[in-house]
Amino acid sequence: MTDDPKTHPNRHGLGRVFNEVPELYDRVRPGYPDELFADLCAITGMDKRSSVLEVGCGTGQATRSLAALGCSVTAVEPGADMAALARH
């Protein structure tokens, strides 16, 4: 399988589809289990003093969990509608 956009023409457009319906995406997308963030902290040594850069935050599901740990989170999202929901 190749990542050539000529072979997979819809590959880059899929993220734009989610941006068009951010509330629906946020509502139906499964959340991340708390154990994921516990493991992340255990493996990386991350704690409430940590600064985290989240690239492609979507609607902010992981962002909320990271913030709940007390981390300082800078989240970047290229989809304007997704970013607006994440800010909210």
Steps between C-alpha positions, in 0.01 A plus 500: 500500500629844414437846643509658154209752483454405135421145612290611799334825386270533805774448758563871564134601472378279785611745770308775325182293519531476879553877515163550328314313777707553818211456748398170342862384488550588866178330605554166322878464522602273788694676773843402624518271804645648819757219499654646184588821682616311810734299277615816321595656833671184623702450182602861440521634855246765403323669791305816585811713439531371144436704189338305217471583132206322342504507121166429334286532812172455315214592730721487808424158646861423593558867580241486777660190650847654488372820661326295771843358589609859563724527194542824312367410154561683174269344241518556126217409262491594129121459469337830599171342609672223695726759667199714594335203671826412678529860628145484632 
